[in-house]
Amino acid sequence: MNNLLANIKIAINENLFVKDPNSSDLGKKIIHHSVIMIEGIGYEAFTFRKLGQKIDSPEASIYRYFESKNQLLAYLISWYWGWMEYRLVFETANIASAEKRLEKSIAIISNEMKEDMVVEDISIKKLHRIVICESSKSYLTKDVDKANKEGAYLNYKQFVSRIVLIIKEINSGYKYPNMLLSTIIEGAHLQVFFAEHLPRLTNVQKTEDYIAKFYTELALKAIKK
């Protein structure tokens, strides 16, 4: 399965780049090193000038692919959710029970991969860390409505929609499936962050999947109530 996931091609909305980075070696280098740098120094400290120095290319050449670092971040987040949708489909395809599929889906959202995987020269583990720490910056902006109309968050919404269908299988009358799912996703990411940096805001457990278990219990109780 990992080999299949490692060789997929993620479709990204054309409004998230000026020039497709996968169309050239330079573009691929920009994506590869931007993931490493943002995960390493943080989004605020990251600049195209620093990236240009890292890849030994003029800063202006990066602007041929992305008009701003916010657009680059939106591209990376969109790519992540596109990859997560593929992963979700693969890992739940042979599970008959809707409840078990929901449990697996929440585990996919909450649990970090034990082994790093590189897809299209992108470290999934590093990108996962970026999503946890930086993803809200791609939509908590004044331009969010414009970006939404242009399809910037389509991959994220498609991922949510797939799991919403599972929730409706369990209880077709449940009124808040989208709200529940987005709360689980954002909350699980916050709990990972809190466990590492602000442990008094969470309840760290010995088992690695305690966050997934918490949100699975929360979800099933809400859906079946």
BAROBA-519559 format. One line per 4 residues: number of its first residue (from 1); their letters; for each residue x, y, z of C-alpha. Coordinates in steps of 0.1 Angstrom, whole numbers, plus 2048, in hexadecimal, padded with zeros to 3 digits. Layout:
<pts>
NUM) a) X/Y/Z | ...
</pts>
This chain:
<pts>
1) mnnl) 800/800/800 | 81C/818/808 | 82B/813/7E6 | 809/81C/7D6
5) lani) 805/83B/7EB | 829/846/7E4 | 823/846/7BE | 802/859/7BC
9) kiai) 7FF/87B/7AC | 7EC/895/7BF | 7D5/8AD/7AC | 7D9/8D1/7B8
13) nenl) 7C2/8EE/7AE | 7D3/904/794 | 7CB/923/7A9 | 7E5/918/7C3
17) fvkd) 803/91E/7AD | 80F/935/791 | 822/919/780 | 81E/8F4/789
21) pnss) 83C/8EB/79E | 83A/8C7/792 | 842/8D3/76E | 867/8D9/775
25) dlgk) 884/8CE/78A | 886/8F1/79A | 861/8F0/7A3 | 865/8CE/7B4
29) kiih) 884/8DB/7C6 | 86F/8F8/7D3 | 855/8E1/7E1 | 86E/8C9/7F0
33) hsvi) 882/8E3/802 | 865/8F9/80C | 856/8DB/820 | 878/8D6/831
37) mieg) 87D/8FB/839 | 859/903/845 | 859/8E4/85B | 87C/8EE/868
41) igye) 87A/913/86E | 854/91A/86D | 83E/92C/855 | 844/94F/863
45) aftf) 86A/94C/860 | 868/93C/83D | 86E/954/81F | 873/94F/7FA
49) rklg) 895/960/7FE | 8A0/945/817 | 891/92A/801 | 8A4/938/7E3
53) qkid) 8C4/938/7F6 | 8BE/914/800 | 8B8/907/7DD | 8D2/91E/7CD
57) spea) 8B8/930/7B7 | 8AE/955/7B5 | 890/95F/7CA | 87F/96B/7AB
61) siyr) 87F/948/79C | 869/93C/7B9 | 84F/957/7B1 | 84B/947/78F
65) yfes) 83B/92A/7A1 | 829/93A/7BF | 81E/95E/7C3 | 823/95E/7E9
69) knql) 82D/947/805 | 809/945/80F | 800/937/7ED | 81D/91E/7F1
73) layl) 80F/914/814 | 7EC/910/806 | 7FB/8FA/7EA | 80D/8E3/804
77) iswy) 7ED/8E0/81A | 7D8/8D8/7FC | 7F1/8BE/7F0 | 7F0/8AF/813
81) wgwm) 7CB/8AB/813 | 7CB/89D/7F0 | 7E4/883/7FC | 7D0/87C/81B
85) eyrl) 7B1/875/806 | 7C4/85B/7F2 | 7D0/84C/812 | 7AD/84B/821
89) vfet) 79F/839/802 | 7BB/81F/803 | 7B9/818/828 | 793/816/82B
93) ania) 78B/804/80A | 787/7E1/819 | 776/7EA/83A | 751/7E1/839
97) saek) 746/7F0/85A | 73F/816/858 | 749/81A/87C | 76A/809/876
101) rlek) 770/81F/858 | 769/83E/86D | 781/831/888 | 79C/82B/86D
105) siai) 795/84D/85E | 79A/85F/87F | 7BA/84B/885 | 7C7/856/863
109) isne) 7BF/87A/86D | 7CE/878/890 | 7EC/860/88F | 80D/86A/880
113) mked) 81C/851/868 | 837/83C/87A | 84C/83B/85B | 852/859/845
117) mvve) 847/856/821 | 853/86C/804 | 83A/873/7E9 | 842/88A/7CC
121) disi) 862/894/7DF | 84D/89F/7FD | 853/891/820 | 831/887/82D
125) kklh) 83C/888/851 | 84A/8AC/84D | 82C/8B8/83A | 816/8A9/855
129) rivi) 828/8BE/86F | 822/8DD/859 | 7FD/8D5/857 | 7FB/8D2/87D
133) cess) 80E/8F2/884 | 807/908/866 | 7E8/8FE/853 | 7D0/917/863
137) ksyl) 7E5/933/854 | 7DB/928/832 | 7B6/930/839 | 7B5/948/857
141) tkdv) 7BC/965/83F | 7A7/983/832 | 7A9/973/80F | 799/952/81A
145) dkan) 778/958/807 | 78B/960/7E7 | 7A1/942/7EB | 784/92C/7F3
149) kega) 772/936/7D3 | 791/92F/7BF | 792/90B/7CD | 7AF/90E/7E5
153) ylny) 79F/8F7/7FF | 78F/8DE/7E8 | 7A5/8C1/7F2 | 79F/8C7/817
157) kqfv) 779/8C9/811 | 77A/8A9/7FC | 78C/896/818 | 772/8A2/831
161) sriv) 755/898/819 | 762/874/816 | 760/86F/83C | 73F/881/83F
165) liik) 731/866/829 | 73D/84C/842 | 72C/85F/85E | 70C/860/84B
169) eins) 70E/83A/846 | 70F/837/86C | 6F2/850/872 | 6E2/860/854
173) gyky) 6CF/878/86B | 6ED/886/87C | 6EC/8AC/878 | 710/8B7/87B
177) pnml) 727/89F/868 | 73C/8BA/857 | 73F/8CE/878 | 749/8AE/88A
181) lsti) 763/8A5/871 | 774/8C7/86E | 774/8C9/895 | 785/8A7/896
185) iega) 7A0/8B0/87C | 7A8/8D2/88B | 7A5/8C5/8AF | 7BC/8A6/8A9
189) hlqv) 7D6/8BD/89A | 7D4/8D4/8B8 | 7D7/8B7/8D0 | 7F7/8AB/8BE
193) ffae) 805/8CE/8C2 | 7FA/8D1/8E6 | 809/8B0/8EF | 82B/8BB/8E2
197) hlpr) 82B/8E0/8EE | 80E/8E6/907 | 808/8C4/918 | 7F2/8D3/934
201) ltnv) 7D8/8DA/919 | 7D4/8B6/910 | 7D6/893/920 | 7F5/881/912
205) qkte) 7F2/85C/914 | 80B/840/910 | 7FB/832/8F1 | 802/843/8D0
209) dyia) 7DE/842/8C4 | 7CE/853/8E2 | 7C3/871/8CE | 7B2/85B/8B4
213) kfyt) 7A1/847/8CF | 794/867/8E0 | 786/875/8C0 | 777/853/8B5
217) elal) 765/850/8D7 | 759/875/8D4 | 74D/870/8B0 | 73B/84F/8B5
221) kaik) 729/85C/8D4 | 71E/87B/8C2 | 713/869/8A2 | 700/84E/8B4
225) k) 6EF/864/8CE
</pts>
